[in-house]
Amino acid sequence: MSDIEKAIGKRIAEFRKKAGLTQQRLAEINNITTETISRLERGSSMPSIVKLCRIAESMGYKPKELFVFSTNYSEKDIAIQKIIDLLQDKSLKQIKAIERVAMSLFEEK
């Protein structure tokens, strides 16, 4: 088992717990066995990219978040990244509208 498998497994366990899911429930949602979830979290097994994406999304996370291993990010950095992620698939018109709202919130009076 490689360091990357261990790190991804740790992230899966972290996300599962934050989502309030047991290994059994996460397995049921993803139509896999509880033992498979256990092996993933230990880093002794790695699913296909497609399954990995489904597992992340079933817990409410973007797959790329499984690959962010640094704990050096501040709470502010994480909040900013979440806003950026929310805007990624929006139209320019929607982004401009959000920009106007944000600007109006921070105008000095």
Secondary structure as GFF3:
##gff-version 3
##sequence-region A 1 109
A	DSSP	alpha_helix	3	18	.	.	.	ID=ss1
A	DSSP	alpha_helix	23	29	.	.	.	ID=ss2
A	DSSP	alpha_helix	34	42	.	.	.	ID=ss3
A	DSSP	alpha_helix	49	58	.	.	.	ID=ss4
A	DSSP	three_ten_helix	63	67	.	.	.	ID=ss5
A	DSSP	alpha_helix	75	87	.	.	.	ID=ss6
A	DSSP	alpha_helix	92	106	.	.	.	ID=ss7
###
